[in-house]
Amino acid sequence: MALPAPRKSATALVCALAVTLGVTVAGMSGVSSAQGSDRAVQQSKAGKSYVNQALTETVLWSEDFDSVPTPTDFTHTLPKGWSKENSGFTTGEARWAGWAITNIRDWTWAVGTDKRHYFTRAHDKLAVVESQHQRLNDTDRLNTALKSPAINVKKHDRIVLGFDSHYRQGAAPQHATVSVSFDGGKPVELRRYDADKLSSHEALTIDVPKGAREAVFTWSYKDGHNDWFWAIDNARVSLPMGKAEGKPAAVIDVISDIQGGIANYKSAVKQLNAMPDPAGAMFVNGDFVDLGKQELYDEFKAAAKEVPHASGRNYYTIGNHEMLGQEGSEAYINRFLDFTGQDKVWREEIVDGIPNITVNTEYYSDVDRKGVEPYVKLSDEQLRWLDSRLAHWAKQGKPVMLYNHQAVPYTVTETHSSWNGNDYFDLEAFTKVVGKYSNIIMFTSHTHQSLQAEDWWGRLRTEATGNMRGIPVVNTGAIKNATEPYGDHESRRLEGNHSSGLRVKVFKDRVRVEAWDFVTGKKIKHVDFPAPAKRKG
């Protein structure tokens, strides 16, 4: 077991994980000169950056719509090479006459929320079809097609179209499709939407016909009549990663939010211990007790002793529940340190060659705050330490697993909510650190949101460092209970017993994160993130 890291603030660590997903890019679209200049100034203030560190992924083309000017908050002007075709209507508001470019704030200010703001995967500008507020007459039908520029795909036999999508179904026969056409040929439908699919990441693998040189992709909204909406963002074409080869070099189990659910905790650990490819450690990402009281620590310690993780290596972060009670911040911080054997609240552990970093709050007074956020206060010392460790591992070309209990705004499920947007005392300071890196995968908890959700993982994008690709952020689920978004900013608990968590597998070319349901004992799904590319020579 490695020695605890010198004490530093939790904020720095959270930032680091947000950077994990840098890519090797060929021919990606740029940003406007004004945007590029502004971001360059911000990035220079943030210090040395590893944003462009090569990863094991080749991107042929991308578009995030951020460079499109919207002087009146909405525009039908499209990025260079894009086009739009409207048909079937002559009435309605011109602003919503087919695909438009806007952002979530201006969009929802104009027409209301109604789950539009659930699109956690979006960043800045996005392309939108707003059917509900177009207000067509009885005989008109909204048909609008958004077409990409021609993308060079020659010499490639297979490609992947990726994009973030936020689709709410209207009344039949309204539906939507995504299609591809090679060299001006007949379009081939790749995906059809006829049911709600909110804040999803789509990754469509496409075989390229022999001899094909160019591909054009089309997003078509069809037969709409004052229905709901569709929004897309962050479109990209890349080469497929292929299958993972061999055994993982490292396996790490990640759970959170036990909060007195001892039976579920024991069951989850037993299941993790019985899985193939034994894990080298388990990280419990906060809220392992329901209050910061000593007797609850003792209860959890007894459970962990009765059903130990097979690795013998358990590591912890501080959740808000560890800080709740009337004893005060210092008492609860010291209790956590005594329990973990650390002398600082931040820590680095190497698991089978893979660095894992935990960052934690250094102060929260439930006496003063009465359970109200912000919860995470990170010192300059902790942030400097986090920055130095992330820089070290970036130079080594290693992926870093970063853990903090609290969620980051607009990354994973329910982080659209104001309840989860104020958890950090100084979010800017934290993101300026993690935003400089592309070798991070960050794990956050707190929300208890179901891992069945489409946006169980997302990205943290940081304009101050120019990291618009962002780093992956993954929701860890919860051992006790599961929730789903409800209304504008609330959530509601799902009925029945729910218990979930993650298993992380690190291969040579990727980091695979698996979501597991510990009630059914089945894997829900997984996602692969590219790892830092090996240096030549």
C-alpha positions as CSV (number, residue, x, y, z in Angstrom):
1,M,0.0,0.0,0.0
2,A,1.3,3.4,-0.9
3,L,1.7,6.0,1.7
4,P,-1.1,8.7,2.0
5,A,-0.3,11.7,-0.1
6,P,0.5,15.0,1.7
7,R,-2.7,16.7,2.6
8,K,-4.1,19.0,-0.1
9,S,-7.5,20.2,-1.2
10,A,-10.1,18.0,-2.8
11,T,-10.9,20.4,-5.6
12,A,-7.7,19.9,-7.5
13,L,-8.3,16.2,-7.9
14,V,-11.7,16.4,-9.3
15,C,-10.5,18.7,-12.0
16,A,-7.8,16.3,-13.1
17,L,-10.1,13.6,-14.1
18,A,-12.1,15.8,-16.3
19,V,-9.3,15.9,-18.9
20,T,-8.9,12.2,-19.8
21,L,-10.2,12.2,-23.3
22,G,-7.7,13.9,-25.6
23,V,-7.6,12.6,-29.2
24,T,-5.4,12.3,-32.3
25,V,-7.2,14.6,-34.7
26,A,-7.1,14.8,-38.5
27,G,-8.9,17.6,-40.2
28,M,-11.1,18.8,-37.3
29,S,-13.1,22.0,-37.8
30,G,-11.8,25.1,-36.0
31,V,-13.3,27.9,-34.1
32,S,-13.7,31.5,-35.0
33,S,-10.7,33.7,-34.7
34,A,-12.3,35.7,-31.9
35,Q,-13.1,32.6,-30.0
36,G,-9.7,31.1,-30.6
37,S,-8.0,34.3,-29.5
38,D,-10.0,34.5,-26.3
39,R,-9.5,30.9,-25.5
40,A,-5.8,31.2,-26.1
41,V,-5.5,34.1,-23.6
42,Q,-7.4,32.1,-21.0
43,Q,-5.3,29.0,-21.7
44,S,-2.0,31.0,-21.3
45,K,-3.2,32.1,-17.8
46,A,-4.0,28.5,-16.8
47,G,-0.3,27.4,-17.2
48,K,1.3,24.5,-19.1
49,S,-1.3,22.4,-20.8
50,Y,-1.6,18.7,-21.9
51,V,-4.9,19.2,-23.6
52,N,-3.6,18.0,-27.0
53,Q,-1.9,14.9,-25.7
54,A,-2.4,12.1,-28.2
55,L,-4.9,9.4,-27.4
56,T,-5.5,6.0,-29.0
57,E,-8.3,7.4,-31.2
58,T,-8.2,9.0,-34.7
59,V,-10.8,11.7,-35.4
60,L,-11.3,12.5,-39.1
61,W,-13.7,15.4,-38.7
62,S,-15.7,17.2,-36.0
63,E,-18.2,20.0,-35.5
64,D,-19.4,21.5,-32.2
65,F,-21.3,24.5,-33.7
66,D,-19.6,26.8,-31.2
67,S,-18.0,29.0,-33.9
68,V,-21.4,30.0,-35.3
69,P,-22.3,33.6,-34.4
70,T,-25.7,34.1,-32.9
71,P,-26.1,37.9,-32.5
72,T,-29.8,37.6,-31.7
73,D,-29.4,34.3,-29.7
74,F,-30.7,32.2,-32.6
75,T,-29.6,31.9,-36.2
76,H,-30.2,29.8,-39.3
77,T,-26.7,30.4,-40.4
78,L,-24.8,27.1,-40.4
79,P,-21.1,26.2,-40.2
80,K,-19.2,26.2,-43.4
81,G,-20.2,23.3,-45.7
82,W,-23.4,22.5,-43.9
83,S,-26.9,22.9,-45.5
84,K,-30.5,22.6,-44.5
85,E,-33.6,21.5,-46.5
86,N,-37.2,22.5,-45.2
87,S,-40.5,21.2,-46.7
88,G,-44.1,20.7,-45.9
89,F,-44.9,24.0,-44.2
90,T,-45.4,27.7,-45.0
91,T,-46.7,28.9,-41.6
92,G,-45.3,29.2,-38.1
93,E,-42.6,31.3,-36.5
94,A,-39.6,32.0,-38.7
95,R,-37.2,31.5,-35.7
96,W,-38.2,27.8,-35.6
97,A,-38.4,27.2,-39.3
98,G,-36.4,24.0,-39.3
99,W,-33.0,23.5,-37.8
100,A,-31.5,26.5,-35.9
101,I,-28.4,27.2,-33.9
102,T,-28.7,28.4,-30.3
103,N,-27.7,27.4,-26.8
104,I,-29.6,25.8,-24.0
105,R,-30.0,29.0,-22.0
106,D,-31.4,31.0,-24.9
107,W,-33.5,28.1,-26.1
108,T,-35.2,27.5,-22.7
109,W,-35.6,31.3,-22.1
110,A,-37.5,31.5,-25.4
111,V,-39.8,28.4,-25.0
112,G,-39.5,27.0,-21.5
113,T,-37.8,24.0,-20.1
114,D,-40.0,20.8,-20.5
115,K,-36.8,18.7,-20.2
116,R,-34.9,20.7,-22.8
117,H,-32.4,21.6,-20.1
118,Y,-31.8,17.9,-19.3
119,F,-29.3,17.9,-22.3
120,T,-26.2,17.6,-20.0
121,R,-24.0,16.5,-22.9
122,A,-24.4,19.8,-24.8
123,H,-21.9,22.6,-24.5
124,D,-22.4,26.2,-25.7
125,K,-24.0,26.2,-29.2
126,L,-26.1,23.3,-30.5
127,A,-28.4,22.6,-33.4
128,V,-32.1,22.5,-32.5
129,V,-35.5,21.6,-34.0
130,E,-38.2,23.3,-31.9
131,S,-41.5,21.8,-33.1
132,Q,-43.7,22.7,-30.2
133,H,-43.4,26.4,-30.5
134,Q,-43.4,26.7,-34.3
135,R,-47.2,26.9,-34.2
136,L,-48.0,25.5,-37.6
137,N,-51.6,25.6,-39.1
138,D,-53.6,22.4,-39.3
139,T,-52.5,21.4,-42.7
140,D,-48.7,22.0,-42.4
141,R,-46.1,19.4,-41.4
142,L,-42.6,20.2,-40.3
143,N,-39.9,18.4,-42.3
144,T,-36.4,19.6,-41.9
145,A,-33.0,18.0,-42.8
146,L,-29.6,19.1,-41.6
147,K,-26.7,18.0,-43.8
148,S,-23.1,17.8,-42.9
149,P,-20.3,18.8,-45.3
150,A,-18.8,16.1,-47.4
151,I,-16.3,14.2,-45.2
152,N,-13.2,12.5,-46.7
153,V,-13.4,8.8,-45.9
154,K,-11.3,7.4,-48.7
155,K,-8.9,4.6,-47.7
156,H,-11.1,3.7,-44.7
157,D,-13.3,0.6,-44.7
158,R,-15.1,1.5,-41.5
159,I,-15.9,4.7,-39.7
160,V,-17.9,5.8,-36.6
161,L,-20.3,8.7,-36.5
162,G,-20.6,10.1,-33.0
163,F,-22.8,12.8,-31.8
164,D,-24.8,13.9,-28.7
165,S,-28.5,13.8,-29.1
166,H,-31.5,15.0,-27.1
167,Y,-34.8,13.8,-28.6
168,R,-38.4,14.1,-27.3
169,Q,-41.0,12.2,-29.3
170,G,-44.2,13.9,-30.5
171,A,-47.4,12.4,-31.7
172,A,-47.3,9.8,-34.5
173,P,-46.4,9.8,-37.3
174,Q,-43.7,12.3,-36.3
175,H,-40.3,10.7,-36.1
176,A,-36.6,11.4,-36.9
177,T,-33.8,9.7,-38.7
178,V,-30.0,9.8,-39.2
179,S,-28.7,8.7,-42.6
180,V,-25.5,8.6,-44.7
181,S,-24.9,9.0,-48.4
182,F,-21.6,8.1,-50.0
183,D,-20.4,10.1,-53.1
184,G,-23.9,11.5,-53.7
185,G,-25.6,8.0,-53.7
186,K,-28.9,6.9,-52.2
187,P,-29.1,7.8,-48.4
188,V,-28.9,4.8,-46.0
189,E,-30.8,5.1,-42.7
190,L,-28.5,4.6,-39.8
191,R,-30.9,5.3,-36.9
192,R,-34.6,6.0,-36.4
193,Y,-36.1,7.9,-33.4
194,D,-39.8,7.2,-32.5
195,A,-39.5,7.3,-28.6
196,D,-37.9,9.7,-26.1
197,K,-34.2,9.4,-25.9
198,L,-32.8,12.2,-23.8
199,S,-29.1,13.3,-23.5
200,S,-27.7,10.3,-25.3
201,H,-24.3,9.8,-27.0
202,E,-24.7,8.0,-30.3
203,A,-21.9,6.0,-31.8
204,L,-22.9,4.5,-35.2
205,T,-20.4,2.2,-36.8
206,I,-20.6,2.3,-40.6
207,D,-19.1,0.2,-43.3
208,V,-17.6,2.3,-46.1
209,P,-18.3,1.0,-49.6
210,K,-15.3,0.0,-51.5
211,G,-13.9,3.0,-53.5
212,A,-16.0,5.6,-51.7
213,R,-14.4,8.9,-51.2
214,E,-16.8,11.1,-49.3
215,A,-19.7,10.8,-46.8
216,V,-22.5,13.2,-46.1
217,F,-24.6,12.7,-42.9
218,T,-28.2,14.0,-42.6
219,W,-30.3,14.5,-39.4
220,S,-34.0,14.6,-40.5
221,Y,-37.0,15.6,-38.4
222,K,-40.1,14.4,-40.2
223,D,-43.9,14.9,-40.0
224,G,-43.8,17.3,-37.1
225,H,-46.9,19.3,-36.1
226,N,-46.3,21.4,-33.0
227,D,-44.7,18.4,-31.3
228,W,-41.6,18.4,-29.1
229,F,-37.9,18.9,-30.0
230,W,-34.6,17.4,-31.2
231,A,-31.2,18.9,-30.4
232,I,-27.7,17.6,-31.5
233,D,-24.2,18.7,-30.6
234,N,-20.6,17.5,-30.8
235,A,-20.7,15.6,-34.1
236,R,-17.6,13.8,-35.1
237,V,-16.4,11.0,-37.4
238,S,-13.6,8.8,-36.2
239,L,-12.0,5.4,-36.9
240,P,-13.3,2.5,-34.7
241,M,-11.2,1.3,-31.9
242,G,-11.9,-2.4,-32.6
243,K,-12.1,-5.0,-29.9
244,A,-10.2,-4.9,-26.7
245,E,-7.3,-7.4,-26.8
246,G,-6.0,-9.6,-24.1
247,K,-6.5,-9.3,-20.3
248,P,-6.8,-5.9,-18.6
249,A,-3.6,-4.6,-17.1
250,A,-5.6,-3.3,-14.1
251,V,-9.1,-3.7,-12.7
252,I,-10.6,-1.3,-10.2
253,D,-14.0,-1.5,-8.4
254,V,-15.8,1.7,-7.7
255,I,-18.9,2.1,-5.5
256,S,-20.5,4.9,-3.5
257,D,-23.5,6.1,-1.4
258,I,-23.9,3.2,1.1
259,Q,-25.6,5.5,3.7
260,G,-26.5,2.6,6.0
261,G,-27.5,0.2,3.3
262,I,-25.2,-2.5,4.8
263,A,-27.0,-5.5,3.3
264,N,-26.6,-4.0,-0.2
265,Y,-23.0,-3.2,0.5
266,K,-22.1,-6.7,1.5
267,S,-24.0,-8.2,-1.5
268,A,-22.2,-5.8,-3.9
269,V,-18.7,-6.6,-2.5
270,K,-19.4,-10.4,-2.7
271,Q,-20.4,-10.0,-6.3
272,L,-17.4,-8.0,-7.2
273,N,-15.1,-10.5,-5.5
274,A,-16.6,-13.3,-7.5
275,M,-16.1,-11.7,-10.9
276,P,-13.4,-12.8,-13.4
277,D,-10.3,-10.6,-13.6
278,P,-10.0,-9.8,-9.8
279,A,-9.7,-6.1,-9.0
280,G,-6.6,-4.7,-7.5
281,A,-8.5,-2.2,-5.3
282,M,-11.9,-0.8,-4.5
283,F,-12.6,2.9,-4.3
284,V,-15.6,4.0,-2.2
285,N,-16.5,7.4,-3.6
286,G,-18.1,9.0,-0.5
287,D,-21.2,8.7,1.6
288,F,-20.2,5.4,3.1
289,V,-21.9,6.5,6.3
290,D,-25.2,8.4,6.6
291,L,-23.9,10.9,9.2
292,G,-20.4,11.7,10.5
293,K,-21.0,10.0,13.8
294,Q,-18.5,7.5,15.2
295,E,-21.1,4.7,15.7
296,L,-21.9,4.8,12.0
297,Y,-18.2,4.6,11.1
298,D,-18.0,1.6,13.5
299,E,-21.1,0.0,11.8
300,F,-19.5,0.4,8.3
301,K,-16.1,-0.8,9.6
302,A,-17.7,-4.0,10.9
303,A,-19.4,-4.7,7.6
304,A,-16.2,-4.1,5.7
305,K,-14.4,-6.5,8.0
306,E,-17.2,-9.2,7.7
307,V,-17.2,-9.0,3.9
308,P,-13.7,-7.6,2.9
309,H,-12.9,-6.7,-0.7
310,A,-10.7,-9.5,-2.1
311,S,-7.9,-7.0,-2.9
312,G,-7.4,-5.9,0.7
313,R,-7.1,-2.4,-0.6
314,N,-10.1,0.0,0.1
315,Y,-9.8,3.7,-0.5
316,Y,-12.4,6.4,0.3
317,T,-13.5,10.0,-0.5
318,I,-15.5,12.3,1.7
319,G,-19.1,12.8,0.7
320,N,-21.5,15.3,2.1
321,H,-22.9,12.7,4.5
322,E,-19.6,12.2,6.2
323,M,-19.7,15.9,7.1
324,L,-23.3,16.0,8.4
325,G,-24.0,16.4,12.1
326,Q,-23.4,18.8,15.0
327,E,-19.8,18.0,15.9
328,G,-18.3,20.4,13.4
329,S,-16.1,20.3,10.4
330,E,-12.8,19.6,12.2
331,A,-14.2,16.7,14.1
332,Y,-15.5,15.0,10.9
333,I,-12.4,15.6,8.9
334,N,-10.3,14.1,11.7
335,R,-12.6,11.1,11.9
336,F,-12.2,10.5,8.2
337,L,-8.4,10.8,8.4
338,D,-8.3,8.4,11.4
339,F,-10.5,5.9,9.6
340,T,-8.4,6.0,6.4
341,G,-5.0,6.3,8.0
342,Q,-4.2,9.4,6.0
343,D,-2.6,12.7,7.1
344,K,-4.2,14.7,4.3
345,V,-7.6,14.5,2.7
346,W,-6.1,14.0,-0.8
347,R,-4.4,10.9,-1.8
348,E,-2.7,9.0,-4.7
349,E,-2.6,5.2,-5.0
350,I,-1.0,3.2,-7.8
351,V,-3.1,0.1,-8.6
352,D,-1.3,-2.4,-10.9
353,G,0.6,0.5,-12.5
354,I,-2.4,2.8,-12.9
355,P,-2.5,6.1,-10.8
356,N,-5.7,6.8,-8.8
357,I,-6.2,10.2,-7.2
358,T,-8.8,11.2,-4.6
359,V,-9.6,14.8,-3.8
360,N,-11.8,15.9,-1.0
361,T,-13.3,18.9,0.8
362,E,-11.2,20.4,3.6
363,Y,-14.1,22.2,5.3
364,Y,-17.9,22.0,5.6
365,S,-19.9,23.0,8.6
366,D,-23.3,21.5,8.9
367,V,-23.8,23.7,12.0
368,D,-23.5,26.8,9.8
369,R,-24.9,25.5,6.6
370,K,-27.6,23.1,7.8
371,G,-27.0,20.6,5.0
372,V,-27.0,23.2,2.2
373,E,-24.3,23.3,-0.5
374,P,-21.5,24.1,-1.4
375,Y,-19.8,21.1,0.1
376,V,-16.4,21.0,-1.6
377,K,-13.7,23.5,-0.5
378,L,-10.3,22.8,-1.9
379,S,-7.2,24.7,-0.8
380,D,-4.6,26.2,-3.1
381,E,-2.2,23.6,-1.6
382,Q,-4.4,20.7,-2.7
383,L,-4.9,22.1,-6.1
384,R,-1.2,22.7,-6.6
385,W,-0.6,19.1,-5.6
386,L,-3.3,17.8,-7.9
387,D,-1.8,19.9,-10.8
388,S,1.7,18.5,-10.2
389,R,0.5,14.9,-10.0
390,L,-1.6,15.2,-13.2
391,A,1.4,16.8,-15.0
392,H,3.6,13.9,-13.8
393,W,1.3,11.3,-15.2
394,A,0.7,13.1,-18.4
395,K,4.4,13.1,-19.1
396,Q,4.4,9.4,-18.3
397,G,1.5,8.8,-20.8
398,K,-0.6,7.2,-18.1
399,P,-4.4,7.4,-17.7
400,V,-5.4,8.8,-14.4
401,M,-8.6,7.8,-12.4
402,L,-9.8,10.8,-10.5
403,Y,-12.4,10.6,-7.7
404,N,-14.6,13.2,-5.9
405,H,-18.0,12.5,-4.4
406,Q,-19.7,15.7,-5.7
407,A,-20.9,16.1,-9.2
408,V,-19.8,18.7,-11.7
409,P,-22.4,20.8,-13.5
410,Y,-23.6,19.6,-16.9
411,T,-21.6,16.4,-17.0
412,V,-23.8,13.4,-16.0
413,T,-27.5,12.8,-15.2
414,E,-29.3,15.5,-13.2
415,T,-26.3,17.8,-13.2
416,H,-28.6,20.2,-15.1
417,S,-30.2,20.8,-11.8
418,S,-29.4,23.8,-9.6
419,W,-29.2,21.4,-6.7
420,N,-26.1,19.9,-8.3
421,G,-24.6,23.0,-9.8
422,N,-23.3,24.6,-6.6
423,D,-21.4,21.9,-4.8
424,Y,-18.0,23.5,-5.2
425,F,-16.9,26.7,-3.4
426,D,-14.6,27.6,-6.4
427,L,-15.5,25.4,-9.4
428,E,-13.4,27.7,-11.7
429,A,-10.2,27.0,-9.7
430,F,-10.8,23.3,-9.9
431,T,-11.6,23.1,-13.6
432,K,-8.6,25.3,-14.5
433,V,-6.5,22.5,-13.1
434,V,-8.2,19.4,-14.5
435,G,-9.0,21.2,-17.7
436,K,-5.3,21.2,-18.7
437,Y,-5.2,17.5,-19.1
438,S,-6.5,14.9,-21.5
439,N,-5.5,11.7,-19.7
440,I,-8.1,11.8,-16.9
441,I,-11.3,9.9,-16.3
442,M,-13.3,11.4,-13.4
443,F,-15.7,9.5,-11.2
444,T,-18.5,11.4,-9.4
445,S,-21.4,10.3,-7.2
446,H,-23.9,12.0,-4.9
447,T,-27.0,12.1,-7.1
448,H,-28.0,8.4,-6.8
449,Q,-29.0,8.7,-10.4
450,S,-29.7,5.3,-12.1
451,L,-26.9,3.9,-14.3
452,Q,-29.7,3.0,-16.8
453,A,-29.8,6.7,-17.9
454,E,-28.3,7.6,-21.3
455,D,-26.1,10.3,-19.7
456,W,-24.6,8.0,-17.0
457,W,-21.3,9.3,-18.4
458,G,-20.5,12.7,-20.0
459,R,-17.7,15.2,-20.4
460,L,-16.3,18.2,-18.5
461,R,-15.3,20.8,-21.1
462,T,-13.2,23.8,-19.9
463,E,-13.0,26.9,-22.0
464,A,-10.4,28.5,-19.8
465,T,-7.9,25.8,-20.9
466,G,-9.1,25.3,-24.4
467,N,-10.2,21.8,-23.5
468,M,-13.4,21.7,-25.6
469,R,-13.1,18.0,-26.3
470,G,-13.4,17.5,-22.5
471,I,-12.5,14.7,-20.2
472,P,-14.9,11.8,-19.4
473,V,-16.9,12.0,-16.2
474,V,-18.7,8.9,-15.0
475,N,-21.6,8.6,-12.5
476,T,-20.8,5.8,-10.0
477,G,-24.5,5.0,-9.3
478,A,-25.3,4.2,-5.6
479,I,-25.4,1.2,-3.3
480,K,-28.5,2.5,-1.6
481,N,-31.5,3.6,-3.8
482,A,-31.7,5.0,-7.3
483,T,-33.3,8.2,-8.6
484,E,-34.3,9.8,-11.9
485,P,-34.7,13.5,-12.9
486,Y,-38.2,14.9,-12.2
487,G,-39.6,18.3,-13.0
488,D,-37.3,21.2,-13.6
489,H,-34.6,20.6,-10.9
490,E,-35.8,17.8,-8.6
491,S,-35.3,14.1,-8.7
492,R,-37.5,11.2,-7.5
493,R,-36.6,7.9,-6.0
494,L,-37.3,4.8,-8.0
495,E,-39.5,2.2,-6.4
496,G,-38.0,-1.1,-5.1
497,N,-34.5,-2.1,-4.1
498,H,-31.7,-0.6,-6.3
499,S,-28.0,-1.0,-5.9
500,S,-25.3,-0.3,-8.6
501,G,-21.7,0.5,-9.1
502,L,-18.8,0.3,-11.6
503,R,-15.9,-2.0,-12.6
504,V,-13.0,-0.2,-14.4
505,K,-10.7,-2.2,-16.7
506,V,-7.6,-0.7,-18.1
507,F,-6.3,-2.1,-21.4
508,K,-3.4,-1.0,-23.5
509,D,-5.5,1.1,-25.8
510,R,-8.5,2.0,-23.7
511,V,-10.2,2.3,-20.3
512,R,-13.4,0.4,-20.1
513,V,-16.0,1.4,-17.5
514,E,-18.7,-1.2,-16.8
515,A,-22.0,-0.3,-15.1
516,W,-23.3,-3.1,-12.9
517,D,-26.7,-3.8,-11.3
518,F,-26.1,-5.6,-7.9
519,V,-29.8,-6.4,-7.4
520,T,-30.0,-8.5,-10.7
521,G,-26.3,-9.4,-10.7
522,K,-26.0,-8.3,-14.3
523,K,-23.9,-5.9,-16.3
524,I,-26.0,-3.0,-17.5
525,K,-23.6,-1.6,-20.2
526,H,-20.1,-0.4,-20.7
527,V,-18.2,2.5,-22.4
528,D,-14.7,2.6,-23.8
529,F,-12.5,5.7,-23.4
530,P,-9.2,6.0,-25.4
531,A,-6.0,5.8,-23.4
532,P,-3.0,8.0,-23.9
533,A,-1.1,6.9,-27.1
534,K,2.3,5.3,-26.7
535,R,5.1,7.5,-27.6
536,K,7.2,6.5,-30.6
537,G,10.8,5.8,-30.1
